[in-house]
Amino acid sequence: MRRIWLGAALFLLTGSATFAQFAGTIAGRVADQAGAVIANATATVTNMGTGLSRTTVTNSDGLYSFAALQPGAYNVKIEN
C-alpha cells in the first residue's frame, strides 16, 4: 500500500515540474550608444502569434524581464 501512494506522490511532483517547462523568460538591459544604462524606459513584449502584449519599466540598472511567457515568436520594443 505504501508503494502505491509514494508512486502517486512522485508522479504528481514530476508532473508539475514538467508543466513548468512550457514557459520562458525574455530579459535584457537597455543602454545608449555610449553604454550608459537607461532607467525608466518602457519595454513592451508582444506575442507575434496572438498579438497579446505586456509592458514593464526598466529598473535603475536598465534591466527588464518578462517571465512566464508561452512559447512563440515575440517582438520587444523599447521606448524612452
Secondary structure, DSSP 4 states (H G I P E B T S, - for coil): -HHHHHHHHHHHHHHHHHHGGG-EEEEEE-B-TTS-B-TT-EEEEEETTT--EEEEE--TTSEEEEEEEPSS-EEEEEE-
